[in-house]
Amino acid sequence: MYGTTQSEDLRAKNQTTVDDIRDGARRIKEDVRQAAGTFKNDIEDVAREAGAQARACAGSVEKNVKDTLGSVTNKINDNPVQSSVIALGVGVLLGLVFFRR
């Protein structure tokens, strides 16, 4: 069929093709590994930023709650009778709503 030289040439070409395929696969593997690392870093950055924003929001909510609580406390201290009557009225209404038969 083929002479020795032709067979050797075909084997050499096949080996070159196999080597090229292996090199291509290695490059693809490295590219995928690098892309995955970049993706991981990007996700970590987004998560870090979201956490910082959540902490800032929680701090703002905490400040607003403290301010509101202080304001309500001052109103109760300034008008104790009115506050007691309002509390009594709210208690009666809640009692009627929850203990209906």
MODELLER restraints for C-alpha pairs under 7 A, 6 or more apart:
rsr = mdl.restraints
at = mdl.atoms
rsr.add(forms.Gaussian(group=physical.xy_distance, feature=features.Distance(at['CA:76:A'], at['CA:83:A']), mean=5.60, stdev=0.5))
